[in-house]
Amino acid sequence: MEKNENQKTSEHQSLESFITFLEEQKTKGTARKFTDYCISELKKRRDTQDEFDEELFQDAVKFVLRKLGALETEDLK
């Protein structure tokens, strides 16, 4: 079964809710700088017509933050 562009899997959030999720993270140091960069990039992408794979971006951000030890929530492990 194919999913259309507007359909999100249960493990992915809407772009706006993912931005909010990142803004609420209590990261420090390198993780904070990376989080701030991601928020800025998401806001920039949101306002353009460029093709953008939101799910891939979310997965990559969560992966990097896990590697930095910044996220300890069970749903991201």
N, CA, C and O atoms as a GROMACS GRO file, in nm:
protein
  308
    1MET      N    1   0.084  -0.118   0.000
    1MET     CA    2   0.000   0.000   0.000
    1MET      C    3   0.089   0.124   0.000
    1MET      O    4   0.172   0.143   0.089
    2GLU      N    5   0.070   0.209  -0.100
    2GLU     CA    6   0.148   0.332  -0.108
    2GLU      C    7   0.083   0.440  -0.025
    2GLU      O    8  -0.039   0.445  -0.012
    3LYS      N    9   0.165   0.528   0.031
    3LYS     CA   10   0.110   0.642   0.104
    3LYS      C   11   0.126   0.766   0.019
    3LYS      O   12   0.225   0.780  -0.053
    4ASN      N   13   0.031   0.854   0.027
    4ASN     CA   14   0.043   0.977  -0.051
    4ASN      C   15   0.131   1.076   0.023
    4ASN      O   16   0.169   1.054   0.138
    5GLU      N   17   0.165   1.186  -0.045
    5GLU     CA   18   0.258   1.284   0.012
    5GLU      C   19   0.211   1.345   0.142
    5GLU      O   20   0.293   1.378   0.228
    6ASN      N   21   0.081   1.359   0.160
    6ASN     CA   22   0.028   1.426   0.279
    6ASN      C   23   0.009   1.333   0.398
    6ASN      O   24  -0.020   1.378   0.508
    7GLN      N   25   0.024   1.204   0.375
    7GLN     CA   26  -0.001   1.108   0.482
    7GLN      C   27   0.127   1.085   0.562
    7GLN      O   28   0.234   1.065   0.504
    8LYS      N   29   0.117   1.088   0.693
    8LYS     CA   30   0.232   1.067   0.780
    8LYS      C   31   0.220   0.932   0.848
    8LYS      O   32   0.110   0.888   0.882
    9THR      N   33   0.334   0.867   0.868
    9THR     CA   34   0.331   0.744   0.946
    9THR      C   35   0.315   0.781   1.092
    9THR      O   36   0.340   0.896   1.130
   10SER      N   37   0.275   0.687   1.172
   10SER     CA   38   0.248   0.716   1.314
   10SER      C   39   0.372   0.760   1.390
   10SER      O   40   0.361   0.826   1.493
   11GLU      N   41   0.491   0.725   1.341
   11GLU     CA   42   0.612   0.762   1.412
   11GLU      C   43   0.666   0.898   1.372
   11GLU      O   44   0.765   0.944   1.430
   12HIS      N   45   0.603   0.963   1.276
   12HIS     CA   46   0.647   1.094   1.230
   12HIS      C   47   0.542   1.200   1.263
   12HIS      O   48   0.422   1.173   1.265
   13GLN      N   49   0.591   1.320   1.290
   13GLN     CA   50   0.504   1.430   1.328
   13GLN      C   51   0.489   1.527   1.211
   13GLN      O   52   0.566   1.523   1.115
   14SER      N   53   0.389   1.612   1.221
   14SER     CA   54   0.378   1.718   1.122
   14SER      C   55   0.499   1.810   1.137
   14SER      O   56   0.566   1.810   1.240
   15LEU      N   57   0.526   1.886   1.034
   15LEU     CA   58   0.641   1.977   1.037
   15LEU      C   59   0.632   2.074   1.156
   15LEU      O   60   0.730   2.095   1.226
   16GLU      N   61   0.515   2.132   1.176
   16GLU     CA   62   0.498   2.228   1.287
   16GLU      C   63   0.516   2.160   1.423
   16GLU      O   64   0.581   2.217   1.511
   17SER      N   65   0.461   2.042   1.441
   17SER     CA   66   0.475   1.976   1.571
   17SER      C   67   0.619   1.929   1.594
   17SER      O   68   0.664   1.923   1.708
   18PHE      N   69   0.691   1.897   1.487
   18PHE     CA   70   0.831   1.858   1.502
   18PHE      C   71   0.915   1.980   1.540
   18PHE      O   72   1.006   1.968   1.621
   19ILE      N   73   0.886   2.095   1.482
   19ILE     CA   74   0.956   2.218   1.520
   19ILE      C   75   0.932   2.246   1.668
   19ILE      O   76   1.025   2.278   1.742
   20THR      N   77   0.808   2.234   1.711
   20THR     CA   78   0.774   2.255   1.853
   20THR      C   79   0.848   2.156   1.941
   20THR      O   80   0.903   2.192   2.045
   21PHE      N   81   0.851   2.030   1.899
   21PHE     CA   82   0.922   1.926   1.972
   21PHE      C   83   1.069   1.965   1.990
   21PHE      O   84   1.123   1.953   2.100
   22LEU      N   85   1.134   2.010   1.883
   22LEU     CA   86   1.274   2.049   1.891
   22LEU      C   87   1.294   2.171   1.980
   22LEU      O   88   1.391   2.177   2.056
   23GLU      N   89   1.203   2.268   1.972
   23GLU     CA   90   1.215   2.388   2.055
   23GLU      C   91   1.204   2.355   2.203
   23GLU      O   92   1.262   2.425   2.286
   24GLU      N   93   1.132   2.251   2.237
   24GLU     CA   94   1.111   2.214   2.377
   24GLU      C   95   1.224   2.128   2.434
   24GLU      O   96   1.229   2.106   2.555
   25GLN      N   97   1.314   2.081   2.351
   25GLN     CA   98   1.424   1.998   2.399
   25GLN      C   99   1.519   2.081   2.485
   25GLN      O  100   1.551   2.195   2.452
   26LYS      N  101   1.562   2.022   2.593
   26LYS     CA  102   1.653   2.090   2.684
   26LYS      C  103   1.797   2.045   2.655
   26LYS      O  104   1.865   1.989   2.741
   27THR      N  105   1.839   2.071   2.533
   27THR     CA  106   1.972   2.030   2.492
   27THR      C  107   2.074   2.137   2.530
   27THR      O  108   2.040   2.252   2.555
   28LYS      N  109   2.201   2.096   2.533
   28LYS     CA  110   2.309   2.188   2.568
   28LYS      C  111   2.425   2.167   2.472
   28LYS      O  112   2.436   2.063   2.407
   29GLY      N  113   2.511   2.265   2.464
   29GLY     CA  114   2.634   2.254   2.386
   29GLY      C  115   2.609   2.225   2.239
   29GLY      O  116   2.528   2.291   2.173
   30THR      N  117   2.680   2.126   2.188
   30THR     CA  118   2.672   2.090   2.047
   30THR      C  119   2.531   2.047   2.009
   30THR      O  120   2.483   2.082   1.901
   31ALA      N  121   2.465   1.973   2.095
   31ALA     CA  122   2.328   1.929   2.067
   31ALA      C  123   2.234   2.049   2.052
   31ALA      O  124   2.145   2.048   1.967
   32ARG      N  125   2.253   2.152   2.135
   32ARG     CA  126   2.169   2.273   2.125
   32ARG      C  127   2.194   2.345   1.993
   32ARG      O  128   2.100   2.389   1.927
   33LYS      N  129   2.322   2.357   1.955
   33LYS     CA  130   2.354   2.423   1.828
   33LYS      C  131   2.292   2.346   1.711
   33LYS      O  132   2.238   2.406   1.619
   34PHE      N  133   2.302   2.214   1.716
   34PHE     CA  134   2.244   2.132   1.611
   34PHE      C  135   2.091   2.148   1.609
   34PHE      O  136   2.032   2.161   1.502
   35THR      N  137   2.029   2.146   1.725
   35THR     CA  138   1.884   2.162   1.735
   35THR      C  139   1.842   2.298   1.679
   35THR      O  140   1.745   2.306   1.604
   36ASP      N  141   1.913   2.402   1.715
   36ASP     CA  142   1.881   2.537   1.663
   36ASP      C  143   1.895   2.542   1.511
   36ASP      O  144   1.812   2.602   1.442
   37TYR      N  145   2.001   2.477   1.459
   37TYR     CA  146   2.019   2.471   1.314
   37TYR      C  147   1.900   2.400   1.248
   37TYR      O  148   1.848   2.447   1.146
   38CYS      N  149   1.859   2.288   1.305
   38CYS     CA  150   1.748   2.211   1.248
   38CYS      C  151   1.617   2.291   1.249
   38CYS      O  152   1.541   2.287   1.152
   39ILE      N  153   1.592   2.362   1.357
   39ILE     CA  154   1.472   2.446   1.365
   39ILE      C  155   1.476   2.552   1.255
   39ILE      O  156   1.376   2.574   1.186
   40SER      N  157   1.590   2.616   1.240
   40SER     CA  158   1.605   2.719   1.136
   40SER      C  159   1.585   2.659   0.997
   40SER      O  160   1.517   2.718   0.913
   41GLU      N  161   1.644   2.544   0.972
   41GLU     CA  162   1.632   2.478   0.842
   41GLU      C  163   1.487   2.437   0.814
   41GLU      O  164   1.439   2.454   0.702
   42LEU      N  165   1.419   2.385   0.914
   42LEU     CA  166   1.279   2.344   0.896
   42LEU      C  167   1.190   2.464   0.865
   42LEU      O  168   1.103   2.456   0.779
   43LYS      N  169   1.213   2.575   0.934
   43LYS     CA  170   1.134   2.695   0.909
   43LYS      C  171   1.160   2.748   0.768
   43LYS      O  172   1.068   2.794   0.701
   44LYS      N  173   1.285   2.742   0.725
   44LYS     CA  174   1.320   2.787   0.590
   44LYS      C  175   1.253   2.696   0.487
   44LYS      O  176   1.195   2.745   0.390
   45ARG      N  177   1.261   2.566   0.506
   45ARG     CA  178   1.201   2.470   0.412
   45ARG      C  179   1.050   2.482   0.408
   45ARG      O  180   0.989   2.467   0.302
   46ARG      N  181   0.989   2.510   0.522
   46ARG     CA  182   0.844   2.524   0.531
   46ARG      C  183   0.795   2.636   0.439
   46ARG      O  184   0.686   2.628   0.383
   47ASP      N  185   0.876   2.740   0.424
   47ASP     CA  186   0.837   2.858   0.348
   47ASP      C  187   0.878   2.854   0.201
   47ASP      O  188   0.861   2.952   0.130
   48THR      N  189   0.932   2.741   0.155
   48THR     CA  190   0.972   2.729   0.016
   48THR      C  191   0.888   2.623  -0.054
   48THR      O  192   0.818   2.545   0.010
   49GLN      N  193   0.896   2.621  -0.183
   49GLN     CA  194   0.824   2.522  -0.262
   49GLN      C  195   0.914   2.404  -0.299
   49GLN      O  196   0.872   2.315  -0.373
   50ASP      N  197   1.036   2.404  -0.249
   50ASP     CA  198   1.130   2.296  -0.281
   50ASP      C  199   1.079   2.162  -0.230
   50ASP      O  200   1.009   2.154  -0.130
   51GLU      N  201   1.116   2.057  -0.302
   51GLU     CA  202   1.084   1.922  -0.258
   51GLU      C  203   1.163   1.893  -0.131
   51GLU      O  204   1.283   1.920  -0.125
   52PHE      N  205   1.097   1.837  -0.031
   52PHE     CA  206   1.160   1.815   0.098
   52PHE      C  207   1.101   1.691   0.162
   52PHE      O  208   0.979   1.682   0.180
   53ASP      N  209   1.186   1.594   0.196
   53ASP     CA  210   1.140   1.471   0.259
   53ASP      C  211   1.140   1.491   0.411
   53ASP      O  212   1.242   1.472   0.477
   54GLU      N  213   1.025   1.528   0.465
   54GLU     CA  214   1.013   1.559   0.608
   54GLU      C  215   1.043   1.438   0.695
   54GLU      O  216   1.109   1.450   0.799
   55GLU      N  217   0.996   1.321   0.654
   55GLU     CA  218   1.019   1.201   0.734
   55GLU      C  219   1.167   1.166   0.743
   55GLU      O  220   1.216   1.131   0.850
   56LEU      N  221   1.237   1.175   0.632
   56LEU     CA  222   1.380   1.148   0.632
   56LEU      C  223   1.453   1.248   0.720
   56LEU      O  224   1.543   1.211   0.795
   57PHE      N  225   1.415   1.375   0.711
   57PHE     CA  226   1.477   1.479   0.792
   57PHE      C  227   1.455   1.451   0.941
   57PHE      O  228   1.549   1.460   1.021
   58GLN      N  229   1.331   1.417   0.979
   58GLN     CA  230   1.301   1.386   1.119
   58GLN      C  231   1.384   1.268   1.168
   58GLN      O  232   1.440   1.272   1.278
   59ASP      N  233   1.391   1.163   1.088
   59ASP     CA  234   1.469   1.046   1.127
   59ASP      C  235   1.616   1.082   1.147
   59ASP      O  236   1.679   1.037   1.243
   60ALA      N  237   1.670   1.162   1.056
   60ALA     CA  238   1.811   1.202   1.065
   60ALA      C  239   1.837   1.287   1.189
   60ALA      O  240   1.937   1.267   1.258
   61VAL      N  241   1.748   1.381   1.217
   61VAL     CA  242   1.764   1.467   1.335
   61VAL      C  243   1.759   1.382   1.463
   61VAL      O  244   1.844   1.398   1.551
   62LYS      N  245   1.662   1.294   1.472
   62LYS     CA  246   1.651   1.209   1.592
   62LYS      C  247   1.774   1.120   1.607
   62LYS      O  248   1.821   1.099   1.718
   63PHE      N  249   1.826   1.068   1.496
   63PHE     CA  250   1.945   0.984   1.500
   63PHE      C  251   2.064   1.062   1.555
   63PHE      O  252   2.134   1.014   1.645
   64VAL      N  253   2.086   1.181   1.502
   64VAL     CA  254   2.200   1.262   1.547
   64VAL      C  255   2.185   1.300   1.695
   64VAL      O  256   2.281   1.292   1.771
   65LEU      N  257   2.065   1.340   1.735
   65LEU     CA  258   2.045   1.378   1.875
   65LEU      C  259   2.064   1.258   1.968
   65LEU      O  260   2.119   1.273   2.077
   66ARG      N  261   2.020   1.141   1.924
   66ARG     CA  262   2.045   1.020   2.005
   66ARG      C  263   2.195   0.997   2.018
   66ARG      O  264   2.244   0.965   2.127
   67LYS      N  265   2.266   1.011   1.908
   67LYS     CA  266   2.411   0.991   1.911
   67LYS      C  267   2.480   1.094   2.000
   67LYS      O  268   2.582   1.065   2.062
   68LEU      N  269   2.425   1.213   2.005
   68LEU     CA  270   2.480   1.316   2.093
   68LEU      C  271   2.436   1.296   2.238
   68LEU      O  272   2.483   1.367   2.327
   69GLY      N  273   2.348   1.201   2.261
   69GLY     CA  274   2.302   1.174   2.397
   69GLY      C  275   2.204   1.276   2.448
   69GLY      O  276   2.186   1.290   2.569
   70ALA      N  277   2.139   1.349   2.358
   70ALA     CA  278   2.053   1.458   2.398
   70ALA      C  279   1.910   1.413   2.429
   70ALA      O  280   1.843   1.475   2.511
   71LEU      N  281   1.865   1.307   2.366
   71LEU     CA  282   1.726   1.265   2.386
   71LEU      C  283   1.721   1.135   2.466
   71LEU      O  284   1.792   1.039   2.435
   72GLU      N  285   1.639   1.134   2.565
   72GLU     CA  286   1.626   1.015   2.648
   72GLU      C  287   1.484   0.962   2.651
   72GLU      O  288   1.452   0.873   2.730
   73THR      N  289   1.398   1.016   2.566
   73THR     CA  290   1.260   0.970   2.565
   73THR      C  291   1.252   0.833   2.500
   73THR      O  292   1.324   0.805   2.404
   74GLU      N  293   1.165   0.750   2.552
   74GLU     CA  294   1.155   0.613   2.508
   74GLU      C  295   1.117   0.598   2.361
   74GLU      O  296   1.161   0.505   2.295
   75ASP      N  297   1.036   0.689   2.310
   75ASP     CA  298   0.991   0.675   2.170
   75ASP      C  299   1.100   0.707   2.069
   75ASP      O  300   1.080   0.683   1.950
   76LEU      N  301   1.213   0.760   2.111
   76LEU     CA  302   1.320   0.791   2.018
   76LEU      C  303   1.435   0.693   2.027
   76LEU      O  304   1.532   0.706   1.952
   77LYS      N  305   1.428   0.597   2.114
   77LYS     CA  306   1.536   0.499   2.130
   77LYS      C  307   1.521   0.385   2.034
   77LYS      O  308   1.604   0.294   2.034
   0.00000   0.00000   0.00000
